[in-house]
Amino acid sequence: MSTDPGMSRRVSRLENDTESIYDLLTGVRTTLDDHTRRFDGLEGRFDGLEGRFDGLEGRFDGLEGHIDGLEGRFDGLEGRFDGLEGHIDGLEGRFDGVEETLREIVRRLPEPS
């Protein structure tokens, strides 16, 4: 039996091409596995960052509560200052009345001779 040399070369080339395809597929599989590991690592890092951001959000919420409390205290102080301002205005009015009374008394005093 004789085999055709052209056929033998084609079979050999197909075997080589098949082996090359398997090598390429193995390389692709290795690359995919590497990327999967890297993505898993990144996912873990993102989970950690998400936890940190959640913690920061909680801290900001706490700060917001403190600021709201300070605003309330400042509003209370503003009310007290407004009340004090009213008292001072009232005292000024009373002093004005006393001053006017003293002027009237001085005006009615006889002139020194």
C-alpha positions in Angstrom: 0.0 0.0 0.0 1.3 3.3 -0.9 0.2 6.5 0.7 0.0 9.7 -1.1 2.8 12.1 0.0 0.4 15.1 -0.4 -2.1 13.5 1.8 0.5 12.7 4.4 1.6 16.3 4.5 -2.0 17.5 4.9 -2.7 15.1 7.8 0.6 16.2 9.4 -0.4 19.9 8.9 -3.9 19.2 10.4 -2.3 17.5 13.4 0.0 20.4 13.9 -2.8 22.9 13.5 -4.9 21.0 16.0 -2.1 20.9 18.5 -1.6 24.7 17.9 -5.3 25.3 18.5 -5.1 23.3 21.8 -2.1 25.3 22.8 -3.9 28.5 22.1 -7.0 27.3 24.0 -4.8 26.4 26.9 -3.3 29.9 26.8 -6.8 31.5 26.7 -7.9 29.3 29.6 -4.9 30.4 31.6 -5.5 34.0 30.8 -9.2 33.7 31.8 -8.2 32.0 35.1 -5.7 34.8 35.8 -8.3 37.5 35.1 -10.9 35.7 37.2 -8.4 35.6 40.1 -7.7 39.3 39.6 -11.4 40.2 39.4 -12.0 38.2 42.6 -9.2 40.2 44.3 -10.7 43.5 43.0 -14.1 42.5 44.2 -12.7 41.9 47.7 -11.0 45.3 47.6 -14.3 47.0 46.4 -16.1 45.2 49.2 -13.6 46.7 51.7 -14.0 50.1 50.2 -17.7 49.8 50.4 -17.4 49.0 54.1 -15.2 52.0 54.6 -17.6 54.3 52.7 -20.5 53.0 54.8 -18.5 53.8 57.9 -17.8 57.3 56.6 -21.4 57.8 55.8 -22.3 56.9 59.3 -19.8 59.4 60.6 -21.2 62.1 58.4 -24.7 61.3 59.6 -23.4 61.7 63.1 -21.8 65.0 62.3 -25.0 66.1 60.6 -26.8 65.3 63.9 -24.3 67.3 65.9 -24.6 70.3 63.5 -28.4 70.1 63.8 -28.0 70.2 67.6 -25.6 73.1 67.4 -28.1 75.0 65.2 -30.8 74.4 67.8 -28.5 75.7 70.5 -27.6 78.8 68.4 -31.3 79.4 67.8 -31.9 79.3 71.5 -29.0 81.7 72.1 -30.3 84.0 69.5 -33.7 84.0 71.2 -32.1 84.8 74.5 -30.1 87.6 73.0 -33.3 89.0 71.4 -34.9 88.9 74.9 -31.9 90.7 76.4 -32.0 93.3 73.6 -35.7 93.9 74.5 -34.8 94.3 78.2 -32.0 96.7 77.3 -34.4 98.7 75.1 -36.8 98.8 78.1 -34.0 100.0 80.4 -33.0 102.7 77.9 -36.6 103.9 77.8 -36.7 104.0 81.6 -33.4 105.9 81.8 -34.7 108.3 79.2 -37.7 108.9 81.5 -35.5 109.3 84.5 -33.3 111.7 82.6 -36.3 113.7 81.5 -37.6 113.8 85.1 -34.2 115.1 86.3 -34.2 117.8 83.6 -37.7 118.9 84.7 -36.6 119.0 88.4 -33.5 121.0 87.5 -35.6 123.4 85.4 -38.0 124.0 88.3 -35.2 124.7 90.8 -34.9 128.3 91.7 -31.9 130.1 90.3 -29.1 130.6 92.7 -28.8 134.1 93.9 
